């Protein structure tokens, strides 16, 4: 267990080997002091989740970040299994609340532009509607749900956007987790 755990990143990408965005994010977060990255597809390729370990990490982390690529308007299957196994209401939402007061947010990559995720847009709803199950799960457990970090047009040719998204997430984690960035000061400079 990490004694100085400041943030727990629950990372879910079933095709990390093909994803330039997820690889950049994984690389950007690697070695960030006080940040534990749980790559679900690497750790649990058989979908058999070590619930006890995941719960211990959750209890230790004041900040939890769910990192994934939105596909067919939902979180990846293994992330859903993680929620179903780890966030059982009898454990996670039990009073007085094991997770109460912790902060959580989603860092999500999705196809389409921000304009596509609005009423009348291509996807017909705001992105927050697709993240509602995560937000509600966190809220039901007494966690503070923060605004998501969103990377729109994730399927577009890179042109440096994937790197900028990864660095923005890294900087946000440094700021929210209060960790010093290994590449410089607290702001990464």
C-alpha positions as a Python dict, from the first residue, in 0.01 Angstrom:
ca = {
    (1, 'X'): (0, 0, 0),
    (2, 'X'): (124, 349, -79),
    (3, 'X'): (159, 539, 252),
    (4, 'X'): (151, 882, 83),
    (5, 'X'): (-138, 813, -154),
    (6, 'X'): (-288, 1142, -273),
    (7, 'X'): (-479, 1023, -579),
    (8, 'X'): (-603, 694, -717),
    (9, 'X'): (-640, 673, -1094),
    (10, 'X'): (-872, 400, -1218),
    (11, 'X'): (-756, 360, -1578),
    (12, 'X'): (-963, 152, -1822),
    (13, 'X'): (-870, 107, -2188),
    (14, 'X'): (-908, -237, -2342),
    (15, 'X'): (-696, -142, -2643),
    (16, 'X'): (-412, 51, -2486),
    (17, 'X'): (-172, -92, -2743),
    (18, 'X'): (-369, 86, -3022),
    (19, 'X'): (-464, 406, -2844),
    (20, 'X'): (-230, 700, -2884),
    (21, 'X'): (-440, 901, -2638),
    (22, 'X'): (-446, 645, -2357),
    (23, 'X'): (-77, 568, -2402),
    (24, 'X'): (3, 938, -2369),
    (25, 'X'): (-207, 962, -2055),
    (26, 'X'): (-45, 654, -1904),
    (27, 'X'): (300, 793, -1980),
    (28, 'X'): (211, 1137, -1840),
    (29, 'X'): (87, 993, -1510),
    (30, 'X'): (366, 737, -1465),
    (31, 'X'): (578, 817, -1167),
    (32, 'X'): (373, 1112, -1046),
    (33, 'X'): (444, 1121, -671),
    (34, 'X'): (153, 1015, -454),
    (35, 'X'): (-53, 893, -752),
    (36, 'X'): (-142, 524, -783),
    (37, 'X'): (-254, 418, -1133),
    (38, 'X'): (-466, 105, -1148),
    (39, 'X'): (-468, -11, -1511),
    (40, 'X'): (-772, -236, -1492),
    (41, 'X'): (-718, -420, -1820),
    (42, 'X'): (-357, -495, -1732),
    (43, 'X'): (-437, -601, -1375),
    (44, 'X'): (-760, -791, -1441),
    (45, 'X'): (-768, -923, -1800),
    (46, 'X'): (-991, -1207, -1679),
    (47, 'X'): (-1232, -954, -1516),
    (48, 'X'): (-1164, -1112, -1175),
    (49, 'X'): (-1109, -801, -964),
    (50, 'X'): (-920, -804, -634),
    (51, 'X'): (-1201, -627, -452),
    (52, 'X'): (-1021, -614, -117),
    (53, 'X'): (-714, -443, -267),
    (54, 'X'): (-921, -197, -469),
    (55, 'X'): (-1123, -102, -161),
    (56, 'X'): (-809, -50, 44),
    (57, 'X'): (-675, 184, -222),
    (58, 'X'): (-1008, 368, -236),
    (59, 'X'): (-1012, 416, 140),
    (60, 'X'): (-655, 553, 133),
    (61, 'X'): (-701, 801, -154),
    (62, 'X'): (-856, 1144, -101),
    (63, 'X'): (-898, 1187, -479),
    (64, 'X'): (-1022, 926, -728),
    (65, 'X'): (-1000, 974, -1106),
    (66, 'X'): (-1171, 752, -1362),
    (67, 'X'): (-981, 763, -1692),
    (68, 'X'): (-1140, 605, -1999),
    (69, 'X'): (-1249, 647, -2359),
    (70, 'X'): (-1625, 681, -2396),
    (71, 'X'): (-1754, 413, -2634),
    (72, 'X'): (-2116, 372, -2738),
    (73, 'X'): (-2213, 627, -2474),
    (74, 'X'): (-2084, 422, -2183),
    (75, 'X'): (-1781, 339, -1973),
    (76, 'X'): (-1570, 34, -2072),
    (77, 'X'): (-1700, -307, -1960),
    (78, 'X'): (-1424, -368, -1707),
    (79, 'X'): (-1478, -29, -1545),
    (80, 'X'): (-1848, -117, -1509),
    (81, 'X'): (-1748, -451, -1354),
    (82, 'X'): (-1514, -262, -1120),
    (83, 'X'): (-1805, -43, -1005),
    (84, 'X'): (-2035, -343, -965),
    (85, 'X'): (-1775, -535, -761),
    (86, 'X'): (-1595, -265, -564),
    (87, 'X'): (-1869, -5, -513),
    (88, 'X'): (-2128, -245, -373),
    (89, 'X'): (-2380, -21, -194),
    (90, 'X'): (-2357, -222, 128),
    (91, 'X'): (-1986, -136, 141),
    (92, 'X'): (-1939, 195, -40),
    (93, 'X'): (-2253, 381, 66),
    (94, 'X'): (-2284, 234, 414),
    (95, 'X'): (-2329, 492, 685),
    (96, 'X'): (-2128, 676, 810),
    (97, 'X'): (-1970, 640, 469),
    (98, 'X'): (-1631, 496, 396),
    (99, 'X'): (-1585, 725, 99),
    (100, 'X'): (-1758, 1038, 232),
    (101, 'X'): (-1567, 1358, 168),
    (102, 'X'): (-1338, 1213, -97),
    (103, 'X'): (-1329, 1386, -435),
    (104, 'X'): (-1378, 1215, -771),
    (105, 'X'): (-1399, 1302, -1138),
    (106, 'X'): (-1380, 1145, -1482),
    (107, 'X'): (-1111, 1218, -1738),
    (108, 'X'): (-1278, 1101, -2054),
    (109, 'X'): (-1187, 1097, -2422),
    (110, 'X'): (-1471, 1085, -2671),
    (111, 'X'): (-1532, 1105, -3043),
    (112, 'X'): (-1698, 1417, -3175),
    (113, 'X'): (-1678, 1780, -3084),
    (114, 'X'): (-1824, 1958, -2784),
    (115, 'X'): (-2101, 2082, -3014),
    (116, 'X'): (-2198, 1720, -3085),
    (117, 'X'): (-2270, 1667, -2715),
    (118, 'X'): (-2566, 1898, -2665),
    (119, 'X'): (-2939, 1891, -2732),
    (120, 'X'): (-2980, 1908, -3109),
    (121, 'X'): (-2621, 1794, -3165),
    (122, 'X'): (-2514, 1467, -3323),
    (123, 'X'): (-2533, 1279, -2992),
    (124, 'X'): (-2843, 1465, -2872),
    (125, 'X'): (-2739, 1508, -2510),
    (126, 'X'): (-2469, 1680, -2309),
    (127, 'X'): (-2172, 1462, -2217),
    (128, 'X'): (-2267, 1496, -1849),
    (129, 'X'): (-2574, 1280, -1922),
    (130, 'X'): (-2347, 992, -2028),
    (131, 'X'): (-2135, 1032, -1716),
    (132, 'X'): (-2437, 1043, -1484),
    (133, 'X'): (-2397, 683, -1358),
    (134, 'X'): (-2045, 760, -1237),
    (135, 'X'): (-2147, 1092, -1085),
    (136, 'X'): (-2446, 937, -910),
    (137, 'X'): (-2242, 643, -781),
    (138, 'X'): (-1985, 880, -633),
    (139, 'X'): (-2253, 1106, -486),
    (140, 'X'): (-2441, 812, -334),
    (141, 'X'): (-2120, 724, -149),
    (142, 'X'): (-2082, 1077, -14),
    (143, 'X'): (-1802, 1170, -253),
    (144, 'X'): (-1772, 1517, -404),
    (145, 'X'): (-1810, 1483, -783),
    (146, 'X'): (-1591, 1735, -966),
    (147, 'X'): (-1632, 1857, -1321),
    (148, 'X'): (-1493, 1607, -1572),
    (149, 'X'): (-1186, 1667, -1783),
    (150, 'X'): (-1298, 1597, -2139),
    (151, 'X'): (-1093, 1540, -2452),
    (152, 'X'): (-1323, 1590, -2748),
    (153, 'X'): (-1246, 1471, -3102),
    (154, 'X'): (-1031, 1192, -2966),
    (155, 'X'): (-1064, 1004, -3294),
    (156, 'X'): (-922, 1292, -3500),
    (157, 'X'): (-564, 1280, -3630),
    (158, 'X'): (-344, 1373, -3334),
    (159, 'X'): (-155, 1688, -3429),
    (160, 'X'): (-37, 1712, -3066),
    (161, 'X'): (-385, 1718, -2911),
    (162, 'X'): (-337, 1385, -2732),
    (163, 'X'): (-18, 1511, -2570),
    (164, 'X'): (-188, 1834, -2463),
    (165, 'X'): (-476, 1635, -2311),
    (166, 'X'): (-235, 1410, -2121),
    (167, 'X'): (-36, 1705, -1989),
    (168, 'X'): (-355, 1889, -1887),
    (169, 'X'): (-465, 1584, -1688),
    (170, 'X'): (-121, 1555, -1529),
    (171, 'X'): (-126, 1923, -1430),
    (172, 'X'): (-478, 1888, -1289),
    (173, 'X'): (-373, 1587, -1080),
    (174, 'X'): (-69, 1774, -951),
    (175, 'X'): (-292, 2065, -851),
    (176, 'X'): (-580, 1863, -700),
    (177, 'X'): (-366, 1600, -529),
    (178, 'X'): (-119, 1850, -388),
    (179, 'X'): (169, 1639, -517),
    (180, 'X'): (496, 1783, -632),
    (181, 'X'): (557, 1706, -997),
    (182, 'X'): (873, 1497, -1042),
    (183, 'X'): (963, 1718, -1342),
    (184, 'X'): (978, 2038, -1144),
    (185, 'X'): (774, 2235, -891),
    (186, 'X'): (416, 2179, -793),
    (187, 'X'): (304, 2328, -1123),
    (188, 'X'): (538, 2110, -1332),
    (189, 'X'): (779, 2393, -1419),
}
